[in-house]
Amino acid sequence: MKNTKLVLLVLTILLGVSLSCKFLKEKTSKAVSDAPKIDFTTPAAGLDVKVHLDKKQTACGKVGKNGGTVSLTGTGGSKFTLDVPADALDAETTITMTAVASLDGAPRDKNTPTAVQLEPSGLFFKEFATLTILPAKEIPIKEQIIFGYEGDGKDYHLALIDHKSKDIKIKLMHFSGAAVGSGSDSAWAANLQIQAETSRTRLEQKMASLAQAESQRQLLGDESGSEEFSQNMKSLLEQFEDQVVLKERAAGELDCQFARKAIEDIIMLERLRQLLGFEPATDTWEKVEKLAKIATECKKSYRVNGSSNGASFSGEICGLDKPFVLNVEAITGSWPMKFTPDSATSGQMEGTFSAGDFTQTGGGPYTITLNEDGSGTIQFTYNATATSPAGSRTSSATSKLPLKPASDVSCS
């Protein structure tokens, strides 16, 4: 019975970790009849991207049991070559390669990736096919993000490559899209976090499945599987550390916004080890303290895009406690507004516009309000005096603009 309680505790921890964040955000309680149904088998939804094809850049070729090659050179000079080995396909198949004009929604820098879509979508190879990509413009090795997607943009993921090759060679067992782009530390962190999330969902479901089966055996009086259960759980916890925690730690060190999630999973892993009677890690709290420091000192970046009082405002903010500039587009012309913080939530702004004999100058206070989800607003009052040969006039206008978190903003 003691072992049964232990297994039930494991289930409670796994279920709690999976659901607590969601339920804590609920602002109103739900009736029992409205409670969500829990699905322990379906993997979490992956990241989908929006793919725009350049159908003027396409190539096709027939590949049969003896293998073959299909190549495409894009208008910009990038080259794509697909090599299919013998016995990878059972029957002759027409393979089409189409260049990707642009791709939205992937965690990488804003440049257009060197990408190609391969069809028929879902085509399976019994042996690895190799897609070689030679970008027209060289991408520094440390900035390369090599990725793929399914269908028309489903399930964005990092691609499997030939790590021994100096060229970009992607190993494929099935189609659809493959690409190389460049990415900052923040983009790399986001890719690592996607990998960790996918692995975490799969491993948590497997642990929960094992725990439920073991609980049923014990409740029925069968203790024969206890040792096997312990060995399997130990293996899964080791995989959890390798495939989830290590990637989350790296992501947190590259981009501080991911540090808190890494802390949560490090603590969960240690609690499961203790609960199941395994040896604890000796450096757990050292890792937690390092990430906690990163999270505490994290300077969040934001992007502003909005309109107010007949003018448009845009800009990037590298930390709310540092000076920043918003660019104004108005009927009078384009000019900057400078914001100087007194704290992370308030400060003073000023701005001057000149055109010929006309000058407008002024300033006023601003305040920032943040929401639970990290978004927010900036509100400021611009008290201005406009002067021209005809005289002068004073005015006052208050604007309220949206603040959106933007981890891709590059701040020195």
Buried (B, 14 or more C-beta within 10 A) or exposed (E): EEBBEBBBBBBEBBBEBBEEEEEEEEEEEEEEEEEEEEEEEEEEEBBBBEBEBBEEBBBEBEBBEEBBEBEBBBEEEBBBBBBBBEEBBEEEBEBBBBBBBEBEEBBBBEEEBBBBBBBEBEBEBEEBBBBBBBBEEEBEEEBBBBBBBBBBBBBBBBBBBBEEEEEBBBBBEEBBBBBBBBBBBBBBBBBBBBBBBBBBBBBBBBBBEBBBBBBEBBEEEEEEBBEEBBEBBBEBBEBBBEBBBBBBBBBBBBBBBBBBBBBBBBBBBBBBBEBBEBEEBEEBEEBBEBBBEBBEEBBBBBBBBBEBEEBBBBBBBBBBEEEBBBBBEBEBEEBBBBBEBEEBBBBBBBBBBEEEEBBBEBBBEBBBEBEEEEEBBBBBBBBBEBBEEEEEEEEEBEBEBEBEBBBBBEEE
